[in-house]
Amino acid sequence: MTNSLSDQWPNLGDQGRLSVMPVCRRKGQRHGHPLSDVAAVASGQEDHPSMAVNDWLPVATTALGGLIAAGGGWLAQWASSRNSDKRIREERRHSAYGAFIAASKELPVLAREANVADTEEERRWLDEVITLARAITRTCVDVTLAGPLSAAEAADAVQRKAWQIVSTLDPRMGADDEDFDAVLNEYRSRCNQFDAVALATLHTTD
């Protein structure tokens, strides 16, 4: 039967047995004990190279720069789109306001001709006044679509007064007892109010 280690080397003693333990510990470190590996990683003594904090700085800086560049590109695109929408809105308002003003300014001239015309010419002048009042109503719709609300309301007041002028000239509408000059002056006042609103709107930068 095999004897124990102390039996084989009887003179080894305690000092000899203790001298074997450092060798066992060194072997444990070399072959890798689980606790020894965890301690090595925690202390930064792991054999495999790891990326330090300073090594991440260039990567983070590059990523941040990419985000800033992407955000700047989106902001430029948004600003360009906003300017384009604003330019289209301004052009639409210029066109609508101009057509409405042109039609509304012509009405008083034709209305006066119809008011003083004799019986033979009265019908012809009245037809032209009605045609122009329809044009005012049509361009009033364009103003309403172009906005804003203040311009739409001012244009509606003008076109309503235009049809009141027609009613004073056309006996078929039963309003020939109205004072033509008073209605015409009210119409001109409404036209001036619209002009003021239109100018204020076109000079507003929103």
C-alpha positions in Angstrom: 0.0 0.0 0.0 1.3 3.4 -0.9 2.5 5.5 2.0 1.5 9.1 2.5 3.8 11.9 1.5 5.0 12.4 5.1 5.8 8.7 5.3 7.9 8.8 2.1 9.8 11.8 3.3 9.9 11.5 7.0 12.4 14.3 7.4 10.5 16.8 5.4 8.7 18.3 8.4 6.4 21.3 8.6 8.8 23.6 6.9 9.2 21.4 3.9 5.5 21.0 3.5 4.9 24.7 3.6 7.6 25.3 1.0 5.4 23.4 -1.6 2.4 25.8 -1.2 3.9 28.8 -3.1 4.6 26.5 -6.0 0.9 25.5 -6.0 -0.2 29.1 -5.8 2.0 30.1 -8.7 0.6 27.2 -10.8 -2.9 28.4 -10.0 -2.2 31.9 -11.2 -0.6 30.6 -14.4 -3.4 28.2 -15.3 -6.1 30.7 -14.3 -8.3 30.3 -11.2 -11.8 31.9 -11.7 -11.3 34.3 -8.7 -7.8 35.1 -9.9 -9.2 36.0 -13.4 -11.9 38.3 -11.9 -9.3 40.1 -9.8 -7.0 40.5 -12.8 -9.7 42.1 -14.9 -10.8 44.4 -12.0 -7.2 45.5 -11.4 -6.5 46.1 -15.1 -3.9 43.3 -15.2 -5.8 41.1 -17.7 -3.7 39.7 -20.4 -6.1 40.7 -23.2 -5.8 44.5 -24.1 -8.8 46.6 -23.2 -9.9 50.0 -24.6 -9.2 52.8 -22.2 -11.5 55.9 -21.7 -9.2 58.1 -23.8 -9.5 55.6 -26.7 -13.3 56.3 -26.8 -12.9 60.1 -27.2 -12.1 60.1 -31.0 -15.0 57.8 -31.6 -17.4 59.9 -29.5 -16.2 63.1 -31.2 -16.7 61.7 -34.6 -20.2 60.5 -33.8 -21.1 63.8 -32.3 -19.8 65.6 -35.3 -22.0 63.4 -37.6 -25.1 64.2 -35.5 -24.4 67.9 -35.7 -23.8 67.8 -39.4 -27.1 65.8 -39.9 -29.0 68.3 -37.8 -27.5 71.3 -39.6 -28.5 69.7 -43.0 -32.1 69.2 -41.7 -32.3 72.7 -40.4 -31.1 74.2 -43.7 -33.7 72.1 -45.6 -36.4 73.2 -43.2 -35.5 76.9 -43.6 -35.4 76.6 -47.4 -38.8 75.0 -47.4 -40.2 77.6 -45.1 -38.9 80.4 -47.3 -40.3 78.7 -50.4 -43.8 78.5 -48.8 -43.6 82.1 -47.7 -42.7 83.2 -51.2 -45.6 81.2 -52.7 -48.0 82.7 -50.2 -46.9 86.2 -50.9 -47.2 85.8 -54.7 -50.7 84.3 -54.3 -51.7 87.3 -52.2 -50.2 89.8 -54.6 -52.2 88.3 -57.5 -55.5 88.0 -55.6 -55.3 91.5 -54.1 -54.3 93.1 -57.4 -57.2 91.5 -59.3 -59.7 92.4 -56.6 -58.5 96.0 -56.4 -58.6 96.4 -60.2 -62.2 95.2 -60.4 -63.4 97.2 -57.4 -61.8 100.5 -58.6 -63.6 100.2 -62.0 -67.1 99.8 -60.6 -67.8 103.4 -59.5 -67.0 104.7 -63.0 -69.5 102.3 -64.7 -72.1 102.8 -62.0 -72.1 106.6 -62.5 -72.5 106.1 -66.3 -75.4 103.8 -65.7 -77.0 106.2 -63.2 -77.0 109.2 -65.6 -77.7 107.2 -68.8 -81.0 107.7 -70.7 -83.5 104.9 -71.1 -81.9 103.5 -74.3 -78.4 103.2 -72.8 -79.4 102.4 -69.2 -79.8 98.7 -69.9 -76.3 98.4 -71.5 -74.5 100.2 -68.7 -76.4 98.2 -66.1 -75.3 94.9 -67.7 -71.7 96.1 -67.5 -72.1 97.0 -63.9 -73.6 93.6 -63.1 -70.7 91.9 -65.0 -68.2 93.8 -63.0 -70.0 93.1 -59.7 -69.7 89.4 -60.5 -66.0 89.8 -61.1 -65.6 91.5 -57.7 -67.4 88.5 -56.1 -65.1 86.1 -58.0 -61.9 87.8 -57.0 -63.2 88.2 -53.4 -63.2 84.4 -53.2 -59.5 84.4 -54.3 -58.7 86.9 -51.6 -60.5 84.7 -49.0 -58.4 81.7 -50.1 -55.2 83.7 -50.0 -55.9 85.1 -46.6 -55.6 86.3 -44.0 -59.0 86.6 -42.3 -58.7 90.4 -42.0 -58.3 90.7 -45.8 -61.1 88.3 -46.5 -63.5 90.3 -44.3 -62.5 93.6 -45.9 -63.0 92.1 -49.4 -66.4 90.7 -48.5 -67.6 94.1 -47.2 -66.6 95.6 -50.6 -68.4 93.0 -52.7 -71.6 93.3 -50.6 -71.6 97.0 -51.1 -71.0 96.5 -54.9 -74.2 94.5 -55.1 -76.0 97.2 -53.2 -75.0 99.7 -55.9 -76.4 97.3 -58.5 -79.7 97.2 -56.6 -80.0 101.0 -56.6 -79.5 101.0 -60.4 -81.8 98.1 -61.3 -85.5 98.9 -60.8 -86.2 95.1 -61.0 -84.5 94.7 -57.6 -86.9 97.2 -55.9 -84.3 99.4 -54.3 -84.3 102.4 -56.7 -85.4 104.6 -53.8 -82.0 104.3 -52.2 -79.6 107.3 -52.4 -77.1 106.4 -55.1 -74.5 108.9 -54.0 -74.6 107.7 -50.4 -74.2 104.1 -51.4 -71.4 104.9 -53.7 -69.5 106.8 -51.0 -69.9 103.8 -48.6 -68.6 101.6 -51.3 -65.5 103.8 -51.8 -64.9 103.8 -48.0 -65.0 99.9 -48.0 -62.5 99.9 -50.9 -60.1 102.2 -48.9 -60.4 99.9 -45.9 -59.4 96.9 -48.0 -56.5 98.8 -49.5 -55.1 99.5 -46.1 -55.5 95.9 -44.9 -53.9 94.6 -48.1 -50.9 96.9 -47.8 -50.4 96.0 -44.2 -50.6 92.3 -44.9 -48.1 92.4 -47.8 -45.6 94.3 -45.7 -45.9 91.9 -42.8 -43.0 89.4 -42.5 -44.4 86.3 -40.8 
